[in-house]
Amino acid sequence: MVSRYVMVEKDSGKTPPHIQMLVAAILQHQRSEDHQVTERENELVLDVSWRVQLSSRDVEVGQSGTGIKRLEPVRFLIPFAFPLRPPDITLRSDFPREFVPHIYPGSPGDPVCPCIAEVGITDLMFQEGISGVLRSLQAWLDRAAQGTLMDPSQGWEPILFQNIAGSFLDDKGSFLRGVRDASLAAPTTPAFSVGWCQRETLDGRFVYVQKLSKKPFEYTKTPAIVVRAPVGQESKRFQHIDVRKREDLYLLLEHLGINGGDLTRLQKLVNDQGANGLDWLILIVVIKRPMNLIGCDHCFEILPFDCVLTINESPKAKVSPLQYIEAANPGLLQRVSHRGQRKHRSLHFIGVGSVGSKVALSLARTGNYGFHLTDNSLFRGHNLSRHAIADPASNLGFPKVVYMKNAIESTLSVECTISADDASSPTFTIPGAPDAIIESTGAAAVAANLRWIPFDAQLYQVGVYAEAELAFLSAEPRDQSRGVRVDDLEAWLFQQAFQNRAIGRLLFAENEHSRMIVGPGCSSVTTVVSDPKLSLQVSAITERLDRTLQAWPYDDDRGLAAYCVRDPKSGNLSWTSTQLGKTHSHSCKRNGLVWEVRVLDSVVSLMKECRASAGKNETGGAIIGRYDPLLQTVHVTGLVEPPAYAQAGPSLFQIDYPYLQEVDEDTLEQTANTLRVVGTWHSHIGASRPSSTDQTTFSDLSQNLGLPFPVMIVYGADGLEILSE
């Protein structure tokens, strides 16, 4: 037994201490036995005998059924550049590579290079040190000997070529779809077909875009020969063969069961292309494995090769493996985005500006949604600062929806249709029957139009305020009853801002200094905000929206309102949310006009609590709300406690007008004229029917406060009633 510590001389100097420590760590490992050290010009070679744990039935024989020995020779090639370069690990050249996965390809007679970690040996060494590398090597050899190195639940590992020379892009997944369709009858003999590829040059590399076409493109002539390997014992084994020349490629095909007359026929197909004066072709080998590939939902290993053609049919002609690139598709996007099955939802986006484009593109990348996009605005220079699409300036001046469609449908292969309609127009309609409508224009006219146009979908509204310090997400009921509308939910947000000064400073401080004109005409206005701040808030909105779309029960008749605040110091985000029940809507007349009074369910609940707390006396006070004179709508959003001097009794509640005027002035100032006193309310011990005194007070209220439509609410044993002319 040789000593476990070694000192190696190099150029009259000693081996660096850190390499000595590495060697010592390897030799001190419990599985390391006899060893030998050799010095080369740029590296240290350490050969050890590694003790492998065989299964109980193989111990007496001294090797596994596949030929893995109890003592396996392992070579560590330690570069003098260590630790900037990790050691390479190799096994004996006659290691049974055809029965073992996770091996880098090599030529017959070459040492076998095991792939001992998913992250690669460099990352493994920096993450876990040499002890982590040795643990992984030990586990790899033990599991290889016991036949458990490949986990069927993880999938089949494809051949790991180290000399990839380019890419084979499966354009829109058409090649894989063709393979799947043809797999209904798994070939027991080799199958050949010829197609064409488009050849493109990208940064000195070649990108191949496979097209299911029988004719070459007008500007290219790159034939593609597709070879389907027969399904049999060979396809259930591992072919770790390094392919660099044509003879290597034919050797790989022989290991896949393609030989004799079939191989001769294939060779003729290849040589005919060279005789036709072509310089290269693409040969695509398709292997149906016994289980799905790692990270895939199919069992087809696709191996494309770039083959240089020669007139003399030289077996030494260069062949380079290409990386098969599966085009983006909903299935692939779903697998890498989420675990488990998720629902598919169809979405209609109204507005794909800086907010809507980010939300739509992010949801598209999950693979769970189909899209229809509506936006009639054009892509302009300032949009590049925050829009999800940042294409070259040559794209400016075209509709935003055109580039969004290209990103969602052409790039991600996700269903997407578009329209450039004006969503504020009375003739605007929602095509089809989407699961949800998502409005993000920030335009009051669009929001107003969506109150009245008919549609059979759940409506969401998203917005970002105060230079992306505040974001808001609202959703009407999932049951599509529209008992709670997005304008009700927005009114709730204003009430929250009135009650919370910190939120109020963000929401009501939106003024002219946060906006700028970016084009000819005063209508060309944008908000001043950086893309990082905006993207942070929009990401939070999108994640919340995604969860809501997937999980919200269809029979829920409540609306959702949620706002997210960004801490300006830490950048942390904080959510506040609620669900509101059906809004109490009443039509009332005033000066010949019909007004809609919408009392939030939260306000009605508060009235009920106040009435119960007052006991045998009436109670009441000022009510806060928001007027929309154009649409003749008033939202009642909150209550104000009555003054201490208010008169209250079993059939009496009275407050004075100076109190109402004071509350009105304070509310207008605090909310930048967004909310104000819209009237009063009081309770009845008995029924809600207004008394003659209530009618007189209602008339006085209109004259004294100068409101466009005064609201008086009576809340009694049978609920609330609103006075009207």
C-alpha positions in Angstrom: 0.0 0.0 0.0 1.5 3.3 -1.0 1.3 6.3 1.3 -1.8 8.4 1.0 0.1 11.7 0.9 2.2 12.6 -2.1 4.6 15.5 -2.9 5.3 16.0 -6.6 8.3 17.9 -8.0 7.7 20.2 -11.0 10.5 22.1 -12.8 12.7 21.9 -9.7 9.8 23.5 -7.7 7.2 21.8 -5.5 3.7 21.2 -6.5 1.5 24.1 -5.4 0.1 23.5 -1.9 -3.6 23.7 -3.0 -3.0 20.9 -5.5 -1.2 18.9 -2.8 -4.3 19.4 -0.6 -6.6 18.2 -3.5 -4.5 15.1 -4.0 -4.5 14.3 -0.3 -8.3 14.7 -0.1 -8.7 12.2 -3.0 -6.4 9.7 -1.4 -7.9 10.0 2.0 -11.4 9.2 0.7 -12.8 5.9 2.1 -13.3 4.4 -1.4 -9.8 5.3 -2.7 -7.2 2.5 -2.6 -3.9 1.9 -4.6 -2.8 4.9 -6.5 -0.1 6.3 -8.8 0.9 9.8 -9.6 2.4 11.0 -12.9 3.3 14.5 -13.9 2.7 15.9 -17.3 3.5 19.3 -18.8 0.3 21.1 -17.8 -1.3 18.7 -15.4 -1.0 16.1 -12.7 -2.3 12.6 -13.3 -3.6 10.7 -10.3 -4.7 7.1 -10.9 -6.6 5.4 -8.1 -8.4 2.2 -7.6 -12.0 3.1 -6.5 -14.0 0.6 -4.5 -17.5 0.2 -5.9 -20.4 -1.0 -3.8 -21.9 -3.9 -5.8 -25.3 -5.5 -5.2 -25.3 -8.5 -2.9 -25.7 -10.9 -5.8 -22.7 -9.5 -7.6 -20.2 -9.4 -4.7 -19.0 -13.0 -5.2 -18.5 -12.5 -8.9 -16.5 -9.3 -8.3 -18.4 -7.3 -10.9 -21.9 -6.3 -11.9 -24.0 -8.0 -14.6 -23.1 -5.2 -17.0 -19.3 -5.5 -16.3 -18.6 -2.8 -13.7 -15.8 -4.1 -11.4 -15.5 -4.1 -7.6 -12.3 -2.0 -8.0 -12.7 0.4 -10.9 -9.6 2.4 -12.1 -10.4 6.1 -11.9 -8.1 8.8 -13.3 -8.1 12.4 -12.0 -6.5 14.8 -14.5 -5.6 17.8 -12.3 -4.5 20.9 -14.3 -1.9 23.2 -12.8 -4.5 26.0 -13.3 -6.6 24.4 -10.6 -8.9 25.7 -9.0 -9.7 28.0 -12.0 -10.0 24.8 -14.0 -11.5 21.7 -12.3 -10.0 18.2 -12.5 -11.3 15.9 -15.3 -12.4 12.4 -14.3 -12.1 9.5 -16.6 -12.8 5.7 -16.4 -11.2 2.8 -18.3 -11.7 2.7 -22.1 -13.5 -0.6 -22.0 -16.0 0.6 -19.4 -19.5 -0.8 -20.4 -20.7 2.5 -21.8 -23.6 1.0 -23.8 -25.4 -0.1 -20.5 -24.8 3.1 -18.5 -26.4 6.6 -18.9 -24.8 9.9 -18.0 -21.6 9.4 -20.0 -20.0 12.0 -22.4 -19.6 10.6 -26.0 -16.3 9.3 -27.0 -14.6 7.2 -29.7 -14.0 3.4 -29.2 -10.7 2.9 -27.3 -10.9 6.4 -25.6 -11.3 6.7 -21.8 -14.9 7.0 -20.6 -15.9 10.4 -19.2 -18.8 10.1 -16.7 -21.2 13.0 -16.1 -21.4 12.9 -12.3 -23.6 16.0 -11.7 -26.4 17.9 -13.4 -24.7 21.2 -12.7 -21.4 20.2 -14.3 -18.2 19.5 -12.4 -17.0 23.1 -12.4 -20.1 24.4 -10.6 -20.2 21.4 -8.4 -16.7 22.0 -7.2 -17.3 25.7 -6.5 -20.6 24.9 -4.7 -19.5 21.9 -2.6 -15.7 21.7 -2.9 -13.8 18.5 -3.8 -15.7 16.6 -1.2 -18.9 17.2 -3.2 -17.2 16.0 -6.3 -16.0 12.8 -4.6 -19.5 12.2 -3.2 -21.0 12.5 -6.6 -18.4 10.2 -8.1 -19.1 7.6 -5.4 -22.8 7.8 -6.0 -22.4 7.6 -9.8 -20.3 4.4 -9.7 -22.4 2.7 -7.0 -25.7 3.4 -8.9 -24.2 2.4 -12.2 -23.1 -0.9 -10.8 -26.6 -1.5 -9.2 -28.5 -0.4 -12.4 -30.1 2.6 -10.7 -28.2 5.4 -12.3 -31.1 6.4 -14.5 -34.3 7.5 -12.7 -37.3 6.6 -14.9 -39.3 9.4 -13.3 -36.7 11.9 -14.4 -36.4 10.5 -17.9 -33.9 9.4 -20.6 -30.8 11.4 -20.9 -30.0 12.1 -24.6 -26.4 11.8 -26.0 -24.2 14.7 -24.6 -22.1 15.7 -27.6 -19.2 18.0 -26.7 -18.5 19.3 -30.2 -21.8 21.0 -31.0 -21.2 23.2 -34.0 -24.6 24.9 -34.4 -28.3 24.7 -33.9 -31.2 22.9 -35.5 -34.3 25.0 -34.7 -37.5 23.0 -35.1 -39.6 25.9 -36.5 -42.9 26.0 -34.6 -42.4 22.4 -33.6 -43.4 21.1 -37.0 -40.7 18.5 -37.2 -41.5 17.1 -33.7 -45.2 17.0 -34.6 -44.4 15.0 -37.8 -42.3 12.6 -35.7 -45.1 12.1 -33.2 -47.7 11.5 -36.0 -45.4 8.9 -37.6 -44.8 7.2 -34.3 -48.3 5.6 -34.3 -46.7 2.8 -36.3 -43.2 2.4 -34.6 -40.8 1.2 -37.3 -39.1 -2.2 -36.9 -36.8 -1.4 -39.8 -35.1 1.9 -40.6 -37.1 4.6 -42.4 -35.7 7.3 -44.5 -37.2 10.6 -45.9 -35.8 13.7 -47.5 -36.8 17.3 -46.9 -35.2 20.7 -46.9 -33.8 23.2 -44.4 -33.2 26.9 -44.3 -29.6 27.7 -43.5 -28.8 31.0 -41.7 -25.6 32.5 -40.4 -25.7 33.9 -36.9 -22.6 35.1 -35.1 -20.4 32.7 -36.9 -22.6 29.7 -36.2 -25.2 28.0 -38.4 -28.9 28.0 -37.4 -31.1 25.4 -39.2 -34.8 26.0 -39.4 -36.5 22.8 -40.4 -39.4 23.2 -42.8 -41.8 20.4 -43.8 -41.4 21.2 -47.4 -40.7 19.0 -50.4 -39.1 21.9 -52.3 -36.1 24.0 -51.4 -36.5 27.7 -50.5 -35.7 30.1 -53.3 -32.6 31.4 -51.5 -31.2 28.1 -50.1 -30.7 24.5 -51.0 -29.9 22.5 -47.9 -31.3 19.0 -48.1 -32.2 17.1 -45.0 -32.3 13.3 -44.7 -34.4 12.1 -41.8 -33.4 8.6 -40.5 -35.8 6.9 -38.1 -34.0 4.3 -36.1 -35.9 1.0 -35.7 -37.5 0.3 -32.3 -35.8 -2.6 -30.6 -33.1 -3.5 -28.1 -30.6 -1.1 -29.7 -32.9 1.9 -29.0 -33.1 0.8 -25.3 -29.3 1.1 -25.0 -26.9 4.0 -24.7 -24.9 5.2 -27.7 -22.1 7.3 -26.2 -20.2 7.7 -29.5 -18.2 10.8 -30.4 -19.2 11.9 -33.9 -16.7 14.0 -35.8 -16.4 12.2 -39.1 -18.7 10.4 -41.5 -17.4 7.0 -40.4 -18.3 7.9 -36.7 -21.8 8.8 -37.8 -22.2 5.4 -39.6 -20.8 3.7 -36.5 -23.5 5.4 -34.4 -26.2 4.2 -36.9 -24.9 0.7 -36.7 -25.2 0.8 -32.9 -28.8 1.8 -33.5 -29.5 -1.2 -35.6 -29.0 0.4 -39.0 -26.6 -1.8 -41.0 -26.2 -4.0 -44.0 -28.4 -3.0 -47.0 -30.1 -0.2 -45.0 -26.8 1.5 -44.3 -25.8 1.1 -47.9 -29.0 2.7 -49.0 -28.5 5.6 -46.7 -24.9 6.0 -47.9 -26.1 6.3 -51.4 -28.7 8.9 -50.5 -25.9 11.0 -48.9 -23.4 10.5 -51.8 -26.1 11.4 -54.4 -26.4 14.8 -52.8 -22.6 15.3 -53.1 -22.6 14.2 -56.7 -25.3 16.8 -57.3 -22.7 19.5 -56.4 -23.9 20.2 -52.9 -21.4 21.1 -50.2 -23.3 19.9 -47.2 -26.6 18.3 -46.0 -28.3 17.8 -42.7 -28.8 14.3 -41.5 -31.4 13.9 -38.7 -31.5 10.8 -36.6 -34.7 10.1 -34.7 -34.7 7.5 -32.0 -37.8 6.4 -30.0 -36.5 5.7 -26.5 -38.3 3.5 -24.0 -39.3 6.5 -21.8 -39.7 10.3 -22.1 -36.5 12.3 -22.4 -35.4 14.4 -19.5 -37.4 17.6 -19.4 -39.7 16.6 -22.3 -43.2 15.2 -22.7 -42.1 12.8 -25.4 -39.7 9.9 -25.9 -38.1 11.0 -29.2 -34.4 11.7 -29.2 -33.6 13.9 -32.2 -30.0 14.1 -33.3 -29.2 16.5 -36.2 -25.8 16.5 -37.9 -24.1 18.9 -40.3 -22.4 16.7 -42.9 -19.8 18.0 -45.3 -20.2 16.4 -48.7 -17.2 15.2 -50.8 -17.1 13.9 -54.3 -14.9 10.9 -53.4 -17.3 9.8 -50.6 -14.5 10.1 -48.0 -15.3 8.4 -44.6 -13.1 11.1 -43.1 -15.5 13.9 -44.3 -16.4 16.2 -41.4 -19.6 15.7 -39.5 -20.7 18.0 -36.7 -23.5 17.4 -34.2 -26.1 20.2 -34.0 -28.1 21.1 -31.0 -31.8 20.3 -31.5 -33.8 23.3 -30.3 -37.4 22.7 -29.6 -39.4 25.8 -30.6 -41.4 27.5 -27.9 -44.9 26.1 -27.5 -47.6 26.1 -24.8 -46.7 22.6 -23.6 -43.0 23.5 -23.1 -43.9 26.9 -21.5 -46.2 25.1 -19.1 -43.6 22.5 -18.0 -41.0 25.1 -17.2 -43.4 27.6 -15.6 -45.4 25.5 -13.2 -45.7 22.1 -11.6 -48.9 20.1 -12.2 -51.9 20.8 -14.5 -53.3 24.3 -14.8 -56.4 25.6 -16.5 -56.4 27.2 -19.9 -58.0 30.6 -20.0 -58.8 32.8 -22.9 -58.1 36.5 -22.3 -59.1 39.7 -24.0 -56.6 42.5 -23.3 -57.8 46.1 -23.8 -54.7 48.2 -23.9 -51.1 46.9 -24.5 -49.1 49.9 -23.4 -46.3 49.8 -20.9 -48.5 48.0 -18.3 -50.7 45.8 -20.5 -47.9 44.6 -22.7 -45.8 43.4 -19.7 -48.8 41.7 -18.1 -49.9 40.0 -21.4 -46.4 38.8 -22.4 -45.7 37.5 -18.9 -48.9 35.5 -18.8 -48.2 34.3 -22.4 -44.9 32.8 -21.2 -46.8 30.5 -18.8 -48.4 28.7 -21.8 -51.8 28.6 -20.0 -53.6 31.4 -21.9 -54.9 32.4 -25.3 -55.1 36.0 -26.3 -57.1 38.6 -28.2 -55.4 42.1 -28.0 -57.2 45.4 -28.6 -55.3 48.7 -28.9 -55.5 51.4 -31.5 -52.3 53.3 -30.6 -49.1 53.3 -32.5 -45.6 52.3 -31.4 -43.6 55.5 -30.8 -40.1 56.3 -29.7 -40.9 56.9 -26.0 -42.6 53.5 -25.8 -39.2 51.9 -26.0 -38.4 53.1 -22.5 -40.9 50.9 -20.8 -42.9 48.7 -23.2 -42.5 44.9 -23.1 -41.5 45.0 -26.8 -38.2 46.9 -27.4 -37.7 46.2 -31.1 -35.4 48.4 -33.3 -36.5 51.8 -34.3 -37.6 50.6 -37.8 -40.7 49.2 -36.1 -41.9 52.6 -34.9 -45.1 53.9 -36.3 -46.9 50.6 -36.5 -49.8 49.5 -34.2 -48.6 48.1 -30.9 -50.8 45.0 -31.3 -48.9 43.9 -34.4 -45.6 43.5 -32.5 -47.4 42.0 -29.5 -48.9 39.4 -31.8 -45.5 38.6 -33.2 -44.0 38.1 -29.8 -46.9 36.0 -28.4 -47.9 34.0 -31.5 -44.8 33.8 -33.8 -42.2 33.6 -31.0 -44.0 31.7 -28.3 -46.5 29.8 -30.5 -49.3 30.9 -28.2 -52.7 31.7 -29.8 -53.1 35.4 -30.3 -55.5 37.5 -32.4 -55.6 41.3 -32.6 -57.7 44.3 -33.4 -57.0 48.0 -33.6 -60.5 49.1 -32.5 -61.2 52.1 -30.3 -62.4 50.6 -27.0 -64.0 53.9 -26.0 -66.3 53.9 -29.1 -70.0 53.1 -28.6 -69.7 50.5 -31.4 -66.9 48.6 -29.6 -67.7 45.0 -29.0 -65.9 42.0 -27.3 -65.5 39.2 -29.9 -66.1 35.6 -28.9 -66.6 34.5 -25.3 -63.3 35.0 -23.4 -62.9 33.9 -19.8 -61.7 37.3 -18.8 -61.3 40.8 -20.0 -58.2 42.8 -18.7 -58.4 46.5 -19.1 -55.2 48.5 -18.5 -55.6 51.7 -20.6 -56.0 54.0 -17.7 -58.5 55.9 -19.9 -61.7 57.0 -18.2 -63.6 56.9 -21.5 -62.7 53.2 -22.0 -63.6 52.3 -18.4 -67.0 54.1 -18.8 -67.7 52.3 -22.0 -67.1 48.9 -20.4 -69.9 49.7 -17.9 -72.5 49.5 -20.6 -71.4 47.3 -23.5 -72.6 43.7 -23.2 -70.1 40.9 -22.8 -70.0 37.4 -21.3 -66.7 37.5 -19.3 -65.2 38.5 -16.1 -63.7 42.0 -16.2 -60.4 42.9 -14.6 -58.8 46.3 -14.3 -55.1 47.0 -13.6 -53.4 50.3 -13.1 -50.2 51.9 -11.7 -50.1 55.2 -9.9 -47.7 57.7 -8.4 -44.7 56.9 -10.6 -45.1 53.1 -9.8 -45.2 53.5 -6.1 -48.8 52.2 -6.0 -50.5 49.5 -8.1 -54.1 48.4 -8.2 -55.9 45.3 -9.4 -59.7 44.9 -9.4 -61.9 42.1 -10.7 -65.6 41.8 -11.0 -67.3 38.7 -9.7 -66.4 35.4 -11.4 -70.0 34.5 -11.9 -70.2 37.4 -14.3 -73.3 38.9 -12.6 -71.6 42.3 -12.5 -73.2 42.9 -9.1 -69.9 44.6 -8.3 -68.3 46.6 -11.1 -64.8 47.8 -11.5 -65.9 51.4 -10.9 -67.2 50.3 -7.5 -63.9 48.7 -6.7 -62.0 51.8 -7.8 -64.3 53.8 -5.5 -63.2 51.5 -2.7 -59.6 52.3 -3.4 -60.3 56.1 -3.2 -62.0 55.5 0.2 -58.9 53.6 1.4 -56.7 56.5 0.3 -59.0 58.9 2.2 -58.7 56.9 5.4 -55.0 56.2 5.0 -52.9 59.3 4.6 -49.9 57.4 3.3 -51.9 55.9 0.5 -53.7 59.2 -0.1 -50.4 61.0 -0.7 -49.6 58.5 -3.4 -53.0 58.3 -5.1 -54.1 61.9 -4.8 -50.6 63.5 -5.5 -50.8 62.5 -9.2 -50.3 65.9 -10.8 -48.8 67.6 -13.8 -45.1 67.3 -12.7 -45.4 63.4 -13.1 -46.4 63.7 -16.7 -44.8 65.0 -19.8 -45.7 65.7 -23.4 -43.8 63.4 -25.8 -45.2 64.4 -29.2 -47.1 67.0 -31.1 -50.3 68.0 -29.4 -51.3 68.1 -25.8 -52.9 64.6 -26.1 -49.4 63.0 -26.5 -48.7 62.6 -22.8 -46.9 59.9 -20.8 -46.1 59.3 -17.2 -42.5 59.9 -16.0 -41.4 56.6 -14.4 -38.4 54.3 -14.9 -38.8 50.8 -16.3 -37.3 49.0 -13.3 -39.9 50.6 -10.9 -42.7 49.9 -13.3 -41.7 46.4 -14.0 -41.5 45.6 -10.3 -45.1 46.6 -9.7 -46.4 45.0 -12.9 -44.7 41.7 -12.0 -46.5 41.8 -8.7 -49.8 42.5 -10.4 -49.3 39.8 -12.9 -48.5 37.2 -10.3 -51.6 38.1 -8.4 -53.6 38.1 -11.5 -52.3 34.7 -12.6 -53.2 33.2 -9.3 -56.7 34.7 -9.4 -57.4 33.6 -12.9 -56.4 30.0 -12.0 -58.0 29.6 -8.6 -61.1 31.9 -8.2 -64.3 29.8 -8.0 -66.8 30.4 -10.8 -69.7 30.8 -8.4 -68.2 33.6 -6.3 -70.4 36.6 -6.5 -67.9 39.0 -4.8 -65.6 41.4 -6.4 -61.8 41.6 -5.7 -59.9 44.9 -4.9 -56.2 44.8 -4.1 -53.5 47.5 -4.0 -49.8 47.1 -3.7 -47.5 49.8 -2.2 -43.8 50.0 -2.8 -41.6 51.1 0.1 -39.4 53.9 -1.3 -36.5 53.0 1.0 -36.4 49.2 0.9 -38.3 48.6 -2.3 -40.4 46.0 -0.6 -44.0 45.5 -1.8 -47.0 45.2 0.5 -50.4 44.0 -0.6 -53.8 45.0 0.9 -56.9 43.3 -0.5 -60.6 42.7 0.1 -63.6 41.1 -1.5 -66.7 43.2 -1.8 -70.2 41.8 -1.9 -72.9 43.0 -4.3 -73.2 46.8 -4.6 -76.6 48.3 -3.6 -77.7 50.1 -6.7 -80.7 52.5 -6.9 -82.1 54.7 -9.6 -83.2 58.2 -8.4 -84.6 61.2 -10.1 -83.2 64.8 -9.8 -84.4 67.7 -11.9 -85.7 65.4 -14.5 -82.5 63.3 -14.7 -82.1 59.8 -13.5 -79.0 59.2 -11.3 -77.6 55.9 -10.3 -76.6 55.7 -6.6 -74.2 52.9 -5.9 -73.6 52.1 -2.3 -70.7 49.9 -1.6 -71.4 46.7 0.3 -68.8 47.7 2.9 -70.7 50.9 3.6 -74.0 49.0 4.1 -72.3 46.7 6.5 -70.9 49.6 8.4 -74.4 51.2 8.6 -75.8 48.0 10.0 -73.0 47.9 12.7 -73.6 51.5 13.7 -77.4 51.0 13.9 -76.9 48.0 16.2 -74.4 49.9 18.4 -76.8 52.8 18.8 -79.3 50.6 20.6 -82.7 52.3 21.0 -81.6 55.6 19.5 -81.2 56.6 15.9 -77.7 57.4 14.6 -76.2 58.7 11.4 -73.8 61.2 9.9 -72.2 62.4 6.7 -71.6 60.1 3.8 -68.6 60.3 1.6 -68.5 59.5 -2.1 -67.6 60.4 -5.6 -69.6 62.0 -8.3 -69.5 61.2 -12.0 -71.6 63.9 -13.6 -71.1 62.7 -17.1 -72.6 59.3 -16.4 -74.9 60.6 -13.7 -73.5 58.2 -11.1 -72.6 58.7 -7.5 -70.6 56.1 -5.5 -71.1 56.1 -1.7 -67.8 55.0 -0.4 -67.7 55.7 3.4 -69.3 57.2 6.5 -68.1 60.0 8.8 -68.7 59.8 12.5 -71.3 62.4 13.7 -70.2 65.3 15.9 -70.4 64.9 19.7 -73.2 67.5 19.8 -75.5 65.6 17.3 -79.0 65.2 18.6 -80.2 61.5 18.8 -83.2 59.8 20.2 -85.6 56.9 19.5 -87.1 58.8 16.6 -84.6 61.6 16.1 -81.2 62.2 14.6 -80.0 65.7 13.7 -76.7 67.3 12.6 -76.2 70.8 11.4 -75.0 72.1 8.0 -71.8 73.8 9.3 -70.6 70.3 10.3 -71.3 68.9 6.9 -69.6 71.9 5.2 -66.5 71.4 7.3 -66.3 67.7 6.5 -66.9 68.4 2.8 -64.1 71.0 2.7 -61.6 68.7 4.5 -62.5 65.8 2.3 -62.1 67.7 -0.9 -58.7 69.1 0.2 -57.4 65.7 1.4 -58.5 63.8 -1.8 -57.6 66.5 -4.4 -61.3 67.0 -5.2 -61.8 63.3 -5.8 -64.1 62.5 -2.9 -66.5 64.8 -1.0 -69.6 64.8 1.1 -72.4 63.5 -1.1 -75.2 63.6 1.6 -76.3 62.1 4.9 -77.6 59.0 6.4 -79.4 58.0 9.5 -81.0 54.9 11.0 -84.5 54.0 11.9 -85.4 51.8 14.8 -88.2 50.3 12.7 -88.8 50.3 9.0 -86.7 52.2 6.5 -89.5 54.2 5.0 -88.6 57.9 5.1 -90.6 60.2 7.3 -92.0 63.6 6.4 -89.1 65.1 8.4 -86.7 63.1 6.2 -88.3 64.6 3.1 -87.9 68.1 4.4 -84.3 67.5 5.4 -83.6 66.1 1.9 -84.8 69.3 0.2 -82.8 71.5 2.6 -79.7 69.3 2.0 -79.8 70.1 -1.7 -80.1 73.9 -1.2 -77.5 74.2 1.5 -74.6 72.2 0.2 -75.0 72.8 -3.6 -74.5 69.2 -4.5 -75.2 68.0 -8.1 -77.3 65.2 -6.6 -77.7 65.0 -2.8 -78.0 61.5 -1.3 -80.0 60.8 1.8 -80.1 57.2 3.0 -82.3 55.7 5.7 -81.2 52.4 7.2 -83.8 50.5 9.1 -84.9 47.0 10.1 -85.6 46.1 6.4 -82.3 47.5 5.0 -81.7 50.8 3.3 -83.8 53.2 1.3 -82.6 56.2 -0.7 -84.7 59.3 -1.0 -85.6 60.6 -4.4 -87.9 63.3 -5.9 
